[in-house]
Amino acid sequence: MMLDPQRPPTSEPLSITRLRPDLDREPYARPLDFRLIRRLLTFMRPFAAKRNWLLVSVVVRAIQLPCVAWVIGAVINGPIAHRAPLADILAGAAGFFILALATQVNFHFRQRLALELGESVVHDLQQQIFTHIQRMPMSYFNRTKIGRIISRVTSDCEAMRIGVQDVLFVTIVGLGQMIVSALFMLYFDVAMFSVVCLMTPVIWGLNRYFRKRLSRAYRDIQESFSRVTATLAESVNGIRVTKGFVREALNGVLFGDLVRDHARYNMKAARRAGVFLPLLESSSQLFIAALLLVGGYRVMQSQMAPGDLIQFFFLANIFFSPIQHLGQQYNQALTAMAGAERVFALLDSPPDWQDAADAVALPPLRGQVEFQQVSFGYSADVPVLHEIDFTVQPGQTIALVGHTGSGKTSIINLIARFYLPTAGSVLVDGYETREITGDSLHHQLGIVLQHNFLFTGTVLENIRVGRPSASDAEVLDAARRLDCYELFADLPQGFQTPVGERGSRLSLGQRQLVCFARALLADPRILILDEATSSVDTLTELRIQQALSTLLQGRTSFVVAHRLSTIRHADLVLVLDHGQIVERGQHAELLAAGGVYAQLCRRFQQHAVEV
């Protein structure tokens, strides 16, 4: 984490949380919303048979647990208390064993069905989210943090998984066993059951009070740990800057402050748990003492048999055991509500624009591109392009030149239909881009950017991205035509060399050559090169100039570059400044005119000499 070098040191350790407040913190929990619950339940419909069997298992288990307690008390209160023959006691023990075994078998299937149902629902949710995200236009990704998108598919879906497989069915089991136990206790002794009723709100309130605070404490721990890990990752990624500005000591102080902050949250949660658990245990012991007093008095007054008191204790234990779990399930339900709200908000958000209902698929293109009075802005109040107008004939190479921010990349984005113009029309072979399908255009479009993305895999697999159906021989042939076959063949494992995460095992020039080969393999009708040779050294650039001529031949090409070698042979040079075309013509014409383009060329040449 780098700070302002001009900031004076202070005696108080600087807190990263104060320097970089988390203004985008998302809510950890939401109130129960039955609209969201109903919608979540609809994802179970494709798995109705599994859901129904799970409900049967849940109901059976809710009845089985009180019955197990009742059978234990019945054996003690019956054969054992009446000194019945050993055969009767053995029969009672066998009955208990069979019921307990059936309870565990049912528990196995309940857990298995719940896990399978939760996995199935989350699988469909994640697939639906991914499909929806893939349909979103580039504008969505420009304004949405990548971490937010990932969290929808990971943590939010995980919270919903817990809501499906645990909260719903565990809550049904807990409430069911409390109801059945209450009916048994009410049947045995109304007076004793009234004591249970008096204690229930006390334990429930105690559990709810501390659970809310423990939940908040654990949330603070998670957020604090996230800050620790994020800062650690940031420091590792920025280690060169850290060392370059000699900030190791200060960064160590800042990181230590975060670690101490994390420890403080851990201690806070531990102190609350240290109060809650003994207090809950003391309340349970107080409840047992109350039952002993009332029950003992009733036994002494011959109003209740000793065996009935024992049986009542077993049932009371089954009645109270779910209370703590239900409090925990309630907290998890609130977390699941927050996750469901965010996921469904994403699924309900329509793309800013998408293919029109009557959009047509493009036929094989010739490559004519026309801009008719096109204006565009990434936001409505900040225009980027102003009434851009030009026509490109099939097979021509167009160079886009201008200062940073002049609008070159915006024109490329409109040609690729990553965005739609706010005014005017962009036409490809006479088809307005608003009226065509995006896939039919992109299948005939090739793009090589300054910072191209390489997927995890081999060099061969990354070149094949340009045409997934291509054979190995066609991939190798594309590399030969680009005159980079030997460069890849000389790698440690040749074309089977893993590129690493984002191509980290390859040099910048090698990554760009992979992207050139990818574009050549795709054989597009319209080719876009956006600063495509900026990461290639001069010697490598000279080597691929002839290959680039082959790549550009016969294709409509748009080249954004700062090097004269990729501009001087263009059929048309468009010079942009502040979103407007200020000059147009061929290289020699514009150079002779002595205008903006000539000034840019002099700067290019001066920079090349300095390099």
Number of C-alpha atoms within 10 A of each C-alpha: 22 15 12 6 10 6 7 6 10 7 5 6 12 17 16 18 14 8 9 8 10 11 6 7 8 11 10 14 19 16 12 15 13 10 9 16 18 10 12 19 12 13 18 19 12 12 14 13 11 15 17 13 15 22 18 13 21 25 16 18 23 23 18 21 23 25 22 21 21 23 21 19 20 19 22 21 18 18 18 16 12 11 11 11 10 11 10 15 17 13 13 20 16 12 16 20 14 13 17 18 12 14 20 14 11 19 16 13 15 23 18 14 20 26 17 16 22 21 17 16 25 22 15 14 22 18 13 14 19 16 12 16 16 10 13 16 17 15 15 12 12 10 8 10 10 10 8 14 16 12 15 21 20 14 13 22 23 19 20 27 25 21 26 26 22 19 21 16 21 22 20 18 22 23 17 23 27 25 16 20 27 20 14 19 25 15 10 16 16 11 14 21 20 13 15 20 12 11 17 16 11 13 20 16 13 16 21 19 13 18 20 15 14 20 18 16 20 17 16 17 21 15 16 22 18 13 20 20 13 13 18 14 13 13 19 12 12 14 16 11 14 19 10 10 11 12 16 17 10 17 19 13 14 19 21 15 18 22 16 13 19 21 15 14 21 17 14 17 20 15 12 15 17 11 11 18 13 11 15 18 12 12 16 16 12 13 18 17 12 16 20 16 12 15 26 17 13 17 17 11 10 10 12 17 16 18 19 20 23 18 23 25 20 20 27 23 16 23 24 20 13 19 21 18 16 21 20 18 20 20 22 20 25 19 24 30 26 23 29 25 19 19 21 16 11 15 17 10 10 12 15 12 13 15 15 11 9 9 14 16 14 20 10 12 16 16 24 20 21 22 22 15 16 21 22 24 19 16 10 9 7 9 14 20 26 18 16 20 16 15 12 20 16 18 19 21 25 23 28 26 27 22 13 11 13 19 25 27 15 20 23 20 16 18 24 20 20 14 22 24 23 15 15 16 21 26 18 21 18 11 17 14 25 20 16 21 19 19 12 15 23 16 17 18 22 24 23 23 17 18 15 18 15 22 16 15 16 19 26 22 21 25 28 24 18 23 18 12 9 14 11 14 9 14 23 21 16 23 26 14 18 23 18 21 19 12 13 20 16 11 14 10 12 16 23 15 19 22 23 15 13 14 22 13 13 18 13 17 16 20 23 24 28 25 26 30 30 25 25 26 25 22 18 24 22 30 25 25 22 23 18 23 26 18 18 19 11 11 8 15 19 12 13 19 16 14 21 17 13 14 21 23 13 16 21 23 28 25 24 25 21 22 17 14 13 20 21 14 16 20 17 19 24 24 24 24 19 17 23 19 21 14 17 18 17 18 21 11 13 19 17 10 11 11 12 17 25 17 11 18 19 12 13 15 13 11 11 12 8 7 6
